[in-house]
Amino acid sequence: MKFSEVFTSKDSIQLDKKTLVILRWLALTGQFLTISFVYFILNFKIYFFYCSLIIFVGALTNFYLQFKVKVNQLNSSTSTIFLFYDVFQLAFLLYLNGGITNPFVILLVVPAIVASTFLTLKNTINLSITTIIILIILTINHYPLPHSGELHFHVPNYYLFAIPISIIIGLIFLTYFGARFGIESRKRSEALNKLELILAKEHELESIGLQAAAAAHSLGTPLSTITVVSRELQKEIGKDPKYSKDIDLLISQTKRCSDILKNLSQDQLKEDSFLTDIKIEDLLNEIIRSFSEISNKKLILDNKNNKSNPKIEKTLEITYGLRNFIGNAVKYSNSLVKITLESNDAITKVQISDDGPGFNEDIIDVLGEPYIRSKDKMINSKSGLGLGTFIGKTLLERMKAKVVFGKSPTTNGAMVTVSWQTSSLVSI
């Protein structure tokens, strides 16, 4: 990640208001029960009134958040404001009750960890820096830890300073992994949303085709009736020059409509047959043929070890996934793309190789993840953010495939191996 991107906010990052409200109620309830137990049960000397007042103000802010803030999803800035308040509120309570020596000081890291998981990296860093400053202040200056009688809590200075250091290390460790988890989670969610959008569009196109076939069938009868009536009118008044041109036009346009509907119906029937069951070799040939029509690169299908050639249902997932990887091979190859099909009763395997630059070492271990970039400028000049590879891999894995990326021993370029258990492929 570039340093300039660290402080770039994303408006799409939001935190559910209900989640934040519940977290704050839990914190406020825990704080009040703790000071009440120490004051009434243990009979320790604490600033009960001031502590209660701080908690009461915190409760008012949470009532405001719960009932006055009307949106259900809080943006990153609004969430951060409330988390900042929570940090300072807890800091004041700790200041009155032993500062860094209070065992509950570890809870100061919670708002920063929440921010690291759900909010922007900018706000996470700001909260973390604020928390670190507060920890240092609480180490230097604080009221004594509540105690009974003449008993006081004393520790050596090196132990006193070790407490904030250990908490700061834990804060950095937890916020780092929280931020990484949050960023990766949001990337994957965004990529999956795009995947679902692609599938929805494909299903919509298929649905439109089915509707066209139904319309062709339904309109066939009324068009036939119009044709019959038109020809009868042509026989009766067709010699009258006043009406002959109009009747001829009506007949010709009716015939044109019939031809269009006939073609729609035939194309859809052909497509329906193609979508239901197909040999995997025929599916690959269809994909190869579609790329051969738009590219001057050489595409070869090696099927000499295709012994069983299983018949499968042509799902959108398999078609799009294979088309995606073959399209990438065509895009990156210099002149040759080789598709090898091997099948037997146990395994069916498709290997897609090209003679291009291959997969760069800095990305081969993360291929299949969304939003990745290679350090190789030549590859990046042609590539996007790895979203297509992620979508293709995810779709094929949904259909019980195993996808492996590597280097081709024959073409010295990239190689993608897609394999299935033949029994599971046939049963899809």
N, C-alpha and C positions, 0 to 999 in steps of 0.2 A: 504494500500500500504506500502511495506517495505521501510525503509529509504534508503537502498542500491539501490532501484529501481529509486529513485528520480533523480539520475544523470546518468541514463542509457539512452543513445540516441537510437532512432529508426530510421533507415534509410528510413523507409517507410513514415515518416511524411514529407510532402511537402506542399509548399505554391505556389499557382498559380502566375506566374510572372506578368501577366496582372493585377491581383488584387492589388499586391503591387505597381506596377507602377502607377495605377490610384489613389490609396490612397496618394502616395507621390506627385503627380501632384496637387491634391486637397489641400494638406497641403502647398506646395510651393506657389501656387496661392493665397491662403488665407493669407499667411504671407506677400507677396508683396503688395497685395491690402490694408492690414491693415496699414503697415508702410507708404504707399503712401497717404492714407486717413489722417493719423495723421500728416504727414509732409506738404502736399500740401493743404489740406482742413482746418484742425484745426490749422495749422501753429504752431505746438508744436516743441520744440527743441529736436531733436533726432539725433542719429548718422546714418543718412540716408545712407551715402556712405558705411559704414562698414556693416550695416544691409543688404543692397542690394548685397554687395560682398558675404556675407554668404549665402544668398538665391541663388545667381548665381552659387556658387560652388555646392550647393545642386541640382540645376537643371542639372549641368554637370554630377553628379553621377547618376541622374535618366535617362539621355540620355544614359549613359553607360549601365545601367541596361536594358533599353528598346531595344537598338540596338546591343550592343556588347555581352551581355549574351545570348547565343543561346538556352539554354534549356527553355522549357515552364513551368516546375515545378522546383522551387527552393527548395533545401534541407534545413533542419533546420538551419544548420550552416551559409549558404550563406544568408538566409533571416535575420538571427540575426545580421549579420555584417551591413546590410543596416539599420536595426532598431536601432542599436547602434548609427550609424551616425546620424540618425534623432533625437535621444535624445540629443546628444551633440550639434547639430546644433540649435535646439530650445533653449537649455540651454544658448548658446552664445547670441542668440537674446534677451532672457529674462534678461541676465546679463547686457546688454546695455540699457535695457528699464524697469528698476524698480525691477528686480528680483522677489522676492516672492510677492511683492505688485502688480505686473502686473496681471490683471484679466485673461489673457490667460495662466497663469501658470498651470492651470488644464489640459491643453493639453499635458503636459509632461507624463501623465499616459497612453496616447494612445498607444505608441509602446509596452509597457509591456502588455496591454490588448490584442492587436493583437497577440503577442507572446503566451499568455496564451491560446488563442482559437485555434491557428493553429500549434504552434510549441511545442517542447519538454518542459517538466517541468524544466529541467536543464537550458535551455536558458531563460525561463520565470523568474526564480529566479534570474539569473544573471542580467537581464534587470531591474527587480524590485529593487534589491539592488543598482544598479547604479543610478536609478532614485531617490531613497531615499537620497543617498549621495549628488546628485546634488541639491535636494530641500534644504538640510541643508546648503550647500554652498551658494545658492542663498538667503537664509534667512540672513546669516551673512554678505555677501559681494555682493554688486551690485551697479550699477549706479542708480541715481534717476529716478523715474517714469517721463516720458515726461509730460511737463506742459507748460502753457502759462504764460508769464510775471513773476510776483513774487509769483504766487500761487504754493505752495508745498503741497504734500500729506504726512501727518504725522498721524500715529496711535500709540496707546500705545504699549509697548513691548509685553504685554501678548496677545494682538490681533495679533501682527506680528508673534509671535511664534505659535499661534493657527492655522494660515493658513497652514503651512506645516504639522502640526499634522493631521489636517482634511483631507488634500490631501493624506497623507500616509495611513490613515485609509481607505479612499476610494479606494486607489490603492490596498491594501491588500484584501479588500472585493471583488473588481471587478476581480482581477487576480485569486483569489481562485475559484470563480464561473466560470470564463472563462476557467480555467484549468480543472475543473470538467466537464464542458460541452464538452470541446474538447476531453478529454479522453473517456468519455462515448460515444460521437458521433463516435469516431474512432473505439471503441470496437464494437458498434452496426453495423457499416458499414462493418467491417471485418467479423462479424458473419453472416450478411445478404449475403455477397459475398459467404461464404461457403455454406449457405443454397441454393443459386441459383446454385452453382456448383453441389450439391447433386441432385437437381431437374433435372439439365441438364444431369447428368449421367444416372438418371432413365429414362428420355425420350430417351436418346441415346440407352439404352438397349432395350427399347420398340421398337424403330425404327429398331434396328438390327433384332429383332424377326419378324417384319413385312417384312423386306427385305428377310429374310430367307424363309418365306412362299411364297413370290413372286418368289424367285429363284426356290423353289421346284416345283411350278406350271409351270414355264417357261421351266425348264429342263426336265420335265416329258415327253414331246413329243419326243425330240431328243433321250432320253434314250430308249424309246419304239421302236423307229426306229432302234437303234443300236442292241437291243435285237432281233428284227425280222430278221435283216440281219445276225446276228451271228448264229441264229438257222438254217437259210437257208444254210449258209456255213457249218454248222455242218452236215447237211444232205448230202451235195454234196461231201465234202472232209474230213469229220470227221473220216473216217476209216483210212486215211493216217496218220501213226504215226508221220510223220514229222510236221503235222499241228494240230493234235488232241488236244495236251496239251495246245497249245496257244489258240485254239478256246474255249476249256472248261474254261480256265482261264478268257478269255474275257467275256463269258456268266456269270460266277460266280461273277465277279467284277461289271458287269452291274447290276445284281440283287441286289448286296450289295448297290450300289449307289441308286437304286430305293427304297430300304427299308429305307435308311437314309433320303432321301427326303420325303418319305411318313410319317416317324415319325416327321420330322420337321414340315410338313404341319399340321399333326393332333395335335401336341402340340400347335402350334400357334393358330389353330382354337379353341382349348380348352381354351387357355389363353385369346384369344379375347373375348370369351363368358364370361369368369370370370371377365374381366376388364370392361365390359360395365355395367351390372346391377347385383346386388347381395344383398341378404338380409343381414342386419347388423349383425345378429346372425351368419350367415355363414361366414362372413368376420372375426369375432372374433374367430370362430372355426378354420379357416385356420391359423390365427396368432398363436393361442394357440398350434395347432398341430406342427407348425414349431419349437416352443421353446421346446415342449415336446420331440422332437426327439434329441435335443442336451443337455438337462438338466434333472437331476434326481429329480428336485423339483416338487411338486404337484401343478398343475394349474387347478383351478375349475372355470367353467362358471355357474353362477347363473342366470337363465333366467325365473324364475317363474313369474316375473312381466313384462315380455316382451309381452305385449298385442297386439301391432300393428305390431311389427317387420318390420319396413319400408324397402322398397326396394330402394337402393341407387345406384348411379354410383360410382364404386370403383376408386376414384381418387388417384393419388400418394400422395397427401397431407394427406388425411384421413388415408390411409394405413400406410404411414411412421410415421405419428404422433402417431397413436395407437400402432404400433409396437414398437416405441421408448419408450413409457411409460410402456408397458408390459415388454419389455426387461430390463428396469431399475428395475422394481419390481422383476423380476427373479434374477437379479444381486445382489440386496441388501437383498433379503428375506433369512430367515434361512431355511425354508422348504416349505412354502405355499404362493401361489399367488392366490387371489380370484378376479375374474372379475364379476361384477354384471351389468346386462343389464336390464334396465327398459325403457318401451316405452308405450306411448298412443297417442291419436290424437293430444295432445298439446306438450309434451316434450319427447325427447329421451335422455337417460342418460347412460353413461358408467362409472362405478366406478372401479378403479384398486387399490387393496389393497394388502399389503404384511405383513409378520410378522417380518420384519427386524427392524433396529434401528429407522426408521422414519426420518422425516425432522428435522434437528437441528434448534433450535430457532433463531440462529444468521443468518440463510439464508432464513427462510421461507417467510419473507416479500419481498425478492428480487428474489425469484425463478421465472424463466422465463427470467431473464436478463442474458446476456452472460458473461463469465469469472468471475465467483464467486467461492469462496472457503469457506468451513466450518472450524471452529476451532476444530471440532471433528476429531481426528486423524484416528479413525476407518473408518469414512465416507470418508475422504480424501484419504485413502489408496486404495479405490475402485473407486473413482470418478475422473473426469477430471476437466474441468473449467466451467461446467454448459452449455456448448455449445449445447449438445444434447437436454437438456431440453428446451433451447431457441428455437432450430429448431423445435422440436415437437410442442411446444406451438404456435409458429408463424404459422406453416403450418396449424394446426387445426383452429386457429382463422381466417385464410384466408378463410376457408370453413365454416364460420359463427358459429363456436363453441365457447363456453365459458369454459375456463380451470381454475379449482380451486385446490389448494394444501392444504392438511390438514392431520389430524391424523385419522386413521381408528378406529372406536369404537369396531369393532369385532376382528381384528387381532392385534391391538395396534401398528401397524407399519405405514408406509406412506400410504396416499390415494390420488389419483389423480381423480378428477371428471371432465369428459368431457360431456357437454350437448349441445343439439341443440333444437331449435324449430322444431318439426317434419315436419312441412310444408316446412321450408327452407331447411332441410336436404334432403327431397325427391326431391326438385326442383334443387338441386346442379347439 
